[in-house]
């Protein structure tokens, strides 16, 4: 039951985090790619600086727990990992090199708003970068165990990867301290079998392995997008 609950948490975090992350990353990248944006240099520096200088674990913990009050909540597993400077730079570079300014100008002449241009013109021809960033985010959210171990104390919100990590740590402790207040029967009952550990590992790997083929054709499209057509 705990494994199934943890798997549901991981699936919910991965799906919601990827959708939110793609929305924030692509909109920010598109704004920074427009030459008419007056605050382009300021926001570019605001995005670029965190790639070099990091506030550290203590600062992020204080912000997430004391300022935002996200401890022991579902959103603490989603929001801190939603936006990455690296992903924003990738989106910005893609929009600059792929989206012709003439298309944007034509849409403006026809009276289209910036939101309509982004949703109906830019996004449909940006599937390669959406697939690439989406796969990065899916891997990041699905494989993340650190956020759950750091911020979550409720058993019903522990992710599958954090649960497996806790099992492995407990297994290591029990193996190294077989006489730490445990009887022989308790020691045997607390020791997960090898088959159970491998089964959990398969449960973690299979969803990602099944999702990858759906992104593959967009990766190929992204690699050949700048090729000379003959």
Beta strands, then each sheet from edge to edge (+ up, - down):
end
